[in-house]
């Protein structure tokens, strides 16, 4: 069982800026060597991907799984049996079945990979039950939900890790390594976003969504009908937040957001289903391109783009810029004053290789084939190692809240004609003294 007093002490130290590294709080080698007992809430496409990755490990057992779709339960049980583990107990009796699963005393943590509206309630319930919560992105949809994650983690002493895999992307971690070594000088401006044509995801099959949709079209498209804001910010903002030490010496202060007109989803429905298709009458609220500008306490600006309704190649649009140069993801170019030819872009590859992050050097072989270019191995590895060590997670409830709250704040800004919105200080001032933690320990 989780020692809650120990967690509260660790979190208090981290909050006061006294915890220099997670290994200082780790217990004995025996705890490190033990297996992590992980349950799953949601074994759809993403949950099954996580399950398969964990089943490759010899330090994880899966005693229980939960999903309201019996077919997905059967698939997951088959994978677990094939891996040589005992058949897990399944919880599939209605939307609250996960609460029964969380009563088990043979779970150390849970992976939550369900539709967005369930992320916060399930993570809160897991923490209250004394289980580490590993929650998929975005972790919350409203300001109140963000506070729920923070308040519950603080009250219980149980960590909540947002499973933002892009924080572990190889080029992103190399750039983070360069930032920490001062290669770009003092940080000034960053850009990022989620620029991904999701029309075929939001409508499947054909022009269908909602009750007639399958996979994510069953639930995700409804957010585009009802909401107008940056609905999916964390893939972009997570890596930028680690570069800017958000919640650990810096924080997001305010944002403004604007949205274009909405044309892409309607046009797709007409193309796939015709002008007389029922969904051609749906009024989609989500602007095709949402642009958010964030100001930080340390004076940096961050431009965040959300662009999922129009034809385009995939890009997270990263740009990391400081007083001595910058790196841009699109084109994979870099310019370093005094090193690069004057006013000339260089291919970034040689720098990304030279500054390859130590974690990638250590675990690249194990990450092969894990999904999303190896990122999925690292985010799950960090979660599992935290569980095994009863240690703080490298991404925590404060991060989950600060990154996820961009969605509701951008909605409020757009509704107010681009009016500035203030970020809540989820750390209650602790950001000023909390030391950086992400990817600074050789274990994760």
C-alpha positions as CSV (number, residue, x, y, z in Angstrom):
1,X,0.0,0.0,0.0
2,X,1.1,3.6,-0.5
3,X,2.5,5.3,2.5
4,X,0.6,8.6,2.3
5,X,2.6,10.3,5.1
6,X,5.8,9.7,3.1
7,X,4.2,11.2,0.0
8,X,3.0,14.2,1.8
9,X,6.5,14.8,3.3
10,X,8.1,14.4,-0.2
11,X,5.6,16.8,-1.8
12,X,6.1,19.3,1.0
13,X,9.9,19.2,0.4
14,X,9.5,19.6,-3.3
15,X,7.1,22.4,-2.8
16,X,9.5,24.2,-0.6
17,X,12.3,23.8,-3.1
18,X,14.3,21.5,-0.8
19,X,14.1,18.2,-2.8
20,X,17.2,18.3,-5.0
21,X,16.3,15.1,-7.0
22,X,13.8,12.3,-6.8
23,X,16.4,9.7,-5.9
24,X,17.1,11.5,-2.6
25,X,13.6,10.5,-1.5
26,X,13.6,7.0,-3.0
27,X,13.5,4.0,-0.6
28,X,15.7,0.9,-0.5
29,X,16.9,-1.1,-3.6
30,X,14.3,-3.8,-2.7
31,X,11.5,-1.3,-3.4
32,X,13.1,-0.4,-6.7
33,X,13.4,-4.1,-7.7
34,X,9.8,-5.0,-7.0
35,X,7.0,-5.2,-9.6
36,X,4.5,-2.5,-10.2
37,X,0.9,-3.6,-10.1
38,X,-0.9,-1.5,-12.7
39,X,-4.6,-1.5,-13.5
40,X,-6.2,-0.1,-16.7
41,X,-9.3,2.1,-16.9
42,X,-10.0,2.1,-20.6
43,X,-8.6,-0.5,-23.0
44,X,-9.7,1.0,-26.3
45,X,-7.1,1.8,-29.0
46,X,-4.9,4.0,-26.8
47,X,-5.3,1.9,-23.7
48,X,-4.4,-1.2,-25.5
49,X,-1.3,0.4,-26.9
50,X,-0.2,1.3,-23.4
51,X,-1.1,-2.3,-22.2
52,X,1.0,-3.9,-24.9
53,X,4.0,-1.7,-24.0
54,X,3.7,-2.6,-20.3
55,X,3.4,-6.3,-21.1
56,X,6.9,-6.2,-22.6
57,X,8.3,-5.4,-19.2
58,X,9.1,-8.0,-16.6
59,X,8.5,-5.6,-13.7
60,X,4.8,-5.0,-14.3
61,X,1.7,-7.1,-13.6
62,X,-1.8,-6.2,-14.6
63,X,-4.3,-7.6,-12.0
64,X,-7.4,-5.8,-13.2
65,X,-8.8,-3.9,-16.2
66,X,-12.0,-1.9,-16.8
67,X,-13.9,-0.9,-19.9
68,X,-17.6,-0.6,-20.7
69,X,-17.0,-2.4,-24.1
70,X,-16.9,-6.2,-23.6
71,X,-15.1,-6.7,-26.9
72,X,-12.2,-4.5,-25.7
73,X,-12.1,-6.5,-22.4
74,X,-11.7,-9.7,-24.4
75,X,-8.9,-8.3,-26.5
76,X,-7.1,-7.0,-23.5
77,X,-7.4,-10.3,-21.5
78,X,-6.1,-12.2,-24.5
79,X,-3.0,-9.9,-24.7
80,X,-2.3,-10.4,-21.0
81,X,-2.7,-14.2,-21.2
82,X,-0.4,-14.3,-24.2
83,X,2.2,-12.4,-22.2
84,X,2.1,-15.2,-19.6
85,X,0.3,-13.3,-16.9
86,X,-2.7,-14.4,-14.9
87,X,-6.1,-13.5,-16.4
88,X,-7.0,-10.1,-15.0
89,X,-10.3,-9.5,-13.3
90,X,-12.5,-7.4,-15.6
91,X,-14.8,-4.6,-14.6
92,X,-17.4,-3.8,-17.3
93,X,-20.7,-3.3,-15.5
94,X,-21.6,0.3,-16.3
95,X,-19.8,3.7,-16.3
96,X,-19.0,3.5,-12.5
97,X,-17.4,0.1,-12.7
98,X,-14.0,1.7,-12.3
99,X,-14.9,2.7,-8.7
100,X,-15.2,-1.0,-7.8
101,X,-11.9,-1.8,-9.4
102,X,-10.2,1.0,-7.4
103,X,-11.3,-0.7,-4.2
104,X,-8.7,-3.5,-4.8
105,X,-5.7,-3.7,-2.6
106,X,-3.5,-5.3,-5.2
107,X,-3.1,-2.2,-7.4
108,X,-0.3,0.4,-7.0
109,X,-1.4,2.6,-9.9
110,X,-3.8,2.9,-12.8
111,X,-3.5,4.0,-16.4
112,X,-6.5,6.1,-17.5
113,X,-7.1,6.1,-21.3
114,X,-10.8,7.0,-21.7
115,X,-12.8,9.8,-23.3
116,X,-11.7,13.3,-22.1
117,X,-14.7,14.0,-19.9
118,X,-13.8,11.0,-17.7
119,X,-10.1,11.8,-17.1
120,X,-10.4,14.0,-14.1
121,X,-13.1,12.1,-12.2
122,X,-11.2,8.9,-12.7
123,X,-7.8,10.4,-11.7
124,X,-9.4,11.9,-8.6
125,X,-11.0,8.6,-7.6
126,X,-7.7,6.8,-8.2
127,X,-5.8,9.2,-5.9
128,X,-8.4,9.0,-3.2
129,X,-8.1,5.2,-3.4
130,X,-4.3,5.5,-2.8
131,X,-3.3,4.6,-6.4
132,X,-0.9,6.5,-8.6
133,X,-2.9,8.1,-11.4
134,X,-1.4,8.0,-14.9
135,X,-3.9,10.0,-17.0
136,X,-4.0,10.5,-20.7
137,X,-4.1,14.0,-22.3
138,X,-5.7,16.4,-21.8
139,X,-6.0,15.7,-18.1
140,X,-8.9,18.2,-17.6
141,X,-11.5,20.2,-19.5
142,X,-12.5,22.9,-17.1
143,X,-10.8,25.2,-14.6
144,X,-12.6,23.4,-11.8
145,X,-11.4,20.0,-12.9
146,X,-7.8,21.3,-12.9
147,X,-8.2,22.4,-9.3
148,X,-9.7,19.0,-8.5
149,X,-6.5,17.3,-9.7
150,X,-4.3,19.6,-7.7
151,X,-6.3,19.6,-4.6
152,X,-6.8,15.9,-4.5
153,X,-3.1,15.2,-5.1
154,X,-2.1,17.6,-2.3
155,X,-4.7,16.3,0.1
156,X,-3.9,12.6,-0.4
157,X,-0.2,12.9,-1.1
158,X,-0.7,10.6,-4.1
159,X,0.9,11.6,-7.4
160,X,-1.0,12.2,-10.6
161,X,1.1,12.0,-13.8
162,X,-0.1,13.5,-17.1
163,X,1.0,10.9,-19.7
164,X,2.3,13.5,-22.2
165,X,4.5,11.4,-24.4
166,X,5.7,14.2,-26.7
167,X,7.8,15.5,-23.7
168,X,9.9,12.5,-24.4
169,X,10.3,12.9,-28.2
170,X,13.9,12.5,-29.1
171,X,14.5,15.8,-30.9
172,X,12.6,17.6,-28.2
173,X,14.7,16.1,-25.4
174,X,17.9,17.0,-27.3
175,X,16.7,20.6,-27.6
176,X,15.9,20.5,-23.9
177,X,19.4,19.4,-23.2
178,X,20.7,22.3,-25.3
179,X,18.5,24.7,-23.5
180,X,19.8,23.5,-20.1
181,X,23.4,23.9,-21.3
182,X,22.8,27.4,-22.4
183,X,23.2,26.9,-26.1
184,X,20.3,29.2,-27.0
185,X,21.1,31.7,-24.3
186,X,18.3,33.1,-22.2
187,X,14.9,31.9,-23.3
188,X,12.7,34.6,-25.0
189,X,10.0,33.1,-27.2
190,X,8.6,29.6,-28.1
191,X,6.0,28.3,-30.5
192,X,4.1,25.0,-30.5
193,X,0.8,23.5,-31.3
194,X,-1.3,20.6,-32.5
195,X,-1.6,20.9,-36.2
196,X,-3.0,17.6,-37.4
197,X,-5.8,16.9,-39.9
198,X,-8.3,14.9,-37.8
199,X,-11.3,15.0,-40.1
200,X,-11.1,11.2,-40.7
201,X,-10.8,10.7,-36.9
202,X,-13.7,12.9,-36.1
203,X,-15.9,11.3,-38.7
204,X,-15.8,7.5,-38.9
205,X,-17.2,5.8,-40.9
206,X,-17.8,8.3,-43.6
207,X,-19.5,11.4,-42.3
208,X,-20.7,9.8,-39.0
209,X,-20.0,10.8,-35.4
210,X,-21.7,10.4,-32.0
211,X,-24.0,7.4,-31.7
212,X,-23.2,6.2,-35.2
213,X,-19.5,6.9,-35.0
214,X,-16.7,4.5,-34.0
215,X,-13.6,4.8,-32.0
216,X,-12.9,8.5,-31.2
217,X,-15.6,9.7,-33.5
218,X,-18.0,8.3,-31.0
219,X,-17.1,11.0,-28.4
220,X,-14.4,13.4,-29.6
221,X,-16.3,15.2,-32.3
222,X,-18.9,16.4,-29.8
223,X,-16.3,18.7,-28.4
224,X,-15.9,20.4,-31.8
225,X,-19.7,20.9,-31.9
226,X,-20.0,22.5,-28.5
227,X,-16.6,24.2,-27.8
228,X,-14.4,26.9,-29.5
229,X,-10.9,27.0,-28.1
230,X,-7.7,25.1,-28.1
231,X,-9.1,21.7,-27.2
232,X,-5.8,19.7,-27.2
233,X,-2.9,21.8,-26.1
234,X,-0.6,19.5,-24.2
235,X,1.3,17.8,-27.0
236,X,2.8,21.2,-27.9
237,X,2.8,23.0,-24.6
238,X,4.2,20.1,-22.5
239,X,7.7,20.1,-24.1
240,X,7.8,23.9,-24.1
241,X,6.8,24.0,-20.5
242,X,9.8,21.8,-19.6
243,X,12.1,24.1,-21.6
244,X,10.8,27.1,-19.7
245,X,10.8,25.5,-16.2
246,X,7.0,26.0,-15.8
247,X,5.9,25.3,-12.2
248,X,9.6,25.1,-11.3
249,X,11.0,28.6,-11.3
250,X,8.5,30.0,-13.8
251,X,4.8,29.9,-14.5
252,X,2.2,30.8,-17.1
253,X,0.6,34.1,-16.2
254,X,-2.0,35.0,-18.8
255,X,-3.2,34.2,-22.3
256,X,-5.2,35.7,-25.2
257,X,-6.9,33.5,-27.9
258,X,-8.6,34.0,-31.2
259,X,-10.3,31.6,-33.6
260,X,-11.1,31.7,-37.3
261,X,-14.4,30.8,-38.8
262,X,-15.5,27.1,-38.9
263,X,-15.6,25.7,-42.3
264,X,-13.5,22.5,-42.4
265,X,-15.8,20.0,-40.6
266,X,-18.9,21.0,-42.5
267,X,-17.0,20.7,-45.8
268,X,-15.8,17.3,-44.9
269,X,-19.3,16.1,-44.1
270,X,-20.6,17.3,-47.4
271,X,-17.7,15.7,-49.2
272,X,-18.2,12.3,-47.5
273,X,-22.0,12.3,-47.0
274,X,-23.5,14.8,-49.3
275,X,-25.4,18.1,-48.7
276,X,-28.4,16.2,-47.4
277,X,-26.6,14.2,-44.8
278,X,-28.0,15.0,-41.3
279,X,-24.6,16.0,-40.1
280,X,-24.4,18.7,-42.8
281,X,-26.9,20.7,-40.6
282,X,-24.7,20.5,-37.5
283,X,-23.3,23.9,-36.4
284,X,-19.7,23.2,-35.5
285,X,-18.5,25.8,-33.0
286,X,-14.7,25.0,-33.2
287,X,-12.8,27.5,-35.3
288,X,-10.6,25.8,-37.9
289,X,-7.5,27.5,-36.6
290,X,-7.2,28.6,-32.9
291,X,-4.2,30.8,-31.9
292,X,-3.3,31.3,-28.3
293,X,-0.5,33.6,-27.0
294,X,0.7,33.0,-23.4
295,X,2.8,35.3,-21.2
296,X,5.1,33.8,-18.6
297,X,6.3,35.1,-15.2
298,X,9.9,35.3,-16.5
299,X,8.9,37.3,-19.5
300,X,8.8,34.8,-22.3
301,X,5.9,34.5,-24.8
302,X,4.5,31.3,-26.2
303,X,2.4,31.0,-29.3
304,X,0.2,27.9,-29.4
305,X,-1.7,26.7,-32.5
306,X,-4.7,24.3,-32.7
307,X,-5.4,23.3,-36.3
308,X,-7.3,20.0,-36.8
309,X,-10.2,20.7,-39.2
310,X,-8.4,21.5,-42.5
311,X,-6.2,19.5,-44.9
312,X,-2.6,19.8,-43.9
313,X,0.5,17.7,-43.0
314,X,1.1,16.9,-39.3
315,X,3.2,19.3,-37.3
316,X,3.6,20.3,-33.7
317,X,5.3,23.5,-35.0
318,X,8.0,23.7,-32.3
319,X,10.2,26.8,-32.1
320,X,12.6,27.4,-29.2
321,X,14.3,30.8,-29.3
322,X,16.7,32.6,-27.0
323,X,19.2,35.4,-27.0
324,X,21.8,33.3,-28.8
325,X,19.8,31.5,-31.4
326,X,16.8,29.2,-32.1
327,X,15.6,25.8,-33.3
328,X,12.6,25.2,-35.5
329,X,10.9,21.9,-35.9
330,X,9.4,22.5,-39.3
331,X,12.4,22.1,-41.6
332,X,14.5,20.9,-38.6
333,X,16.7,23.9,-38.8
334,X,18.9,25.7,-36.2
335,X,20.8,29.0,-35.9
336,X,23.3,29.7,-33.2
337,X,25.0,33.1,-33.2
338,X,28.8,32.8,-33.4
339,X,28.6,29.1,-34.4
340,X,26.3,29.0,-37.5
341,X,27.3,30.9,-40.7
342,X,26.1,34.4,-40.3
343,X,22.3,34.8,-40.9
344,X,22.2,31.3,-42.3
345,X,20.1,28.3,-41.2
346,X,21.8,25.0,-40.6
347,X,20.4,21.5,-40.6
348,X,19.8,20.7,-36.9
349,X,20.5,17.0,-37.1
350,X,24.2,17.2,-36.2
351,X,23.3,19.3,-33.1
352,X,20.4,17.0,-32.1
353,X,22.8,14.0,-32.4
354,X,25.6,15.7,-30.4
355,X,23.2,16.8,-27.6
356,X,21.1,13.6,-27.6
357,X,19.6,13.4,-24.2
358,X,21.2,10.9,-21.8
359,X,17.9,9.1,-21.3
360,X,17.7,8.4,-25.0
361,X,21.3,7.2,-25.1
362,X,20.5,4.8,-22.3
363,X,17.1,3.5,-23.4
364,X,16.9,4.0,-27.2
365,X,17.1,0.2,-27.9
366,X,14.3,-0.6,-25.4
367,X,12.1,2.2,-26.9
368,X,12.3,0.8,-30.4
369,X,8.8,-0.2,-31.6
370,X,7.0,1.1,-28.6
371,X,4.9,3.7,-30.5
372,X,5.2,7.3,-31.6
373,X,8.9,7.0,-32.4
374,X,9.7,5.5,-29.0
375,X,8.1,8.3,-27.0
376,X,5.5,5.9,-25.5
377,X,8.2,3.8,-23.9
378,X,9.7,6.7,-22.0
379,X,6.4,8.2,-20.6
380,X,5.3,4.7,-19.3
381,X,8.8,4.0,-18.1
382,X,8.7,7.2,-16.0
383,X,5.3,6.3,-14.6
384,X,6.3,2.7,-13.7
385,X,9.6,3.7,-12.1
386,X,7.9,6.3,-10.0
387,X,5.4,3.7,-8.8
388,X,8.1,1.2,-8.0
389,X,10.1,3.7,-6.1
390,X,7.1,5.3,-4.4
391,X,8.6,8.5,-5.7
392,X,7.2,11.8,-7.1
393,X,6.4,11.6,-10.8
394,X,8.5,13.8,-13.2
395,X,5.3,15.3,-14.5
396,X,2.7,16.0,-11.8
397,X,-0.7,17.4,-11.0
398,X,0.6,20.9,-11.2
399,X,1.7,20.2,-14.8
400,X,-1.5,18.5,-15.6
401,X,-3.4,21.5,-14.4
402,X,-1.3,24.3,-15.9
403,X,-1.2,22.6,-19.3
404,X,-4.8,21.5,-19.5
405,X,-6.3,24.8,-18.3
406,X,-5.3,26.4,-21.6
407,X,-8.4,24.8,-23.1
408,X,-11.0,26.5,-20.9
409,X,-9.1,29.7,-20.7
410,X,-8.8,29.9,-24.5
411,X,-12.5,29.3,-24.7
412,X,-13.2,32.1,-22.3
413,X,-10.8,34.5,-24.2
414,X,-12.4,33.7,-27.6
415,X,-15.9,34.1,-26.2
416,X,-14.8,37.5,-24.8
417,X,-13.4,38.8,-28.1
418,X,-9.8,37.9,-27.3
419,X,-10.0,39.2,-23.8
420,X,-6.9,38.3,-21.6
421,X,-7.4,35.5,-19.1
422,X,-5.3,34.9,-16.0
423,X,-3.9,31.5,-15.2
424,X,-4.6,30.3,-11.7
425,X,-1.4,29.7,-9.7
426,X,-2.0,26.0,-9.1
427,X,1.2,25.7,-7.0
428,X,0.0,28.5,-4.7
429,X,3.4,30.2,-5.0
430,X,5.5,27.1,-4.7
431,X,6.6,27.5,-8.4
432,X,9.1,30.1,-7.2
433,X,11.2,27.5,-5.2
434,X,10.4,24.1,-6.8
435,X,13.6,22.9,-8.6
436,X,13.4,21.4,-12.1
437,X,12.8,17.7,-12.0
438,X,11.9,16.4,-15.5
439,X,14.5,14.1,-17.1
440,X,17.2,15.1,-14.7
441,X,17.6,11.6,-13.1
442,X,19.2,8.8,-15.0
443,X,16.4,6.4,-14.1
444,X,13.7,8.5,-15.9
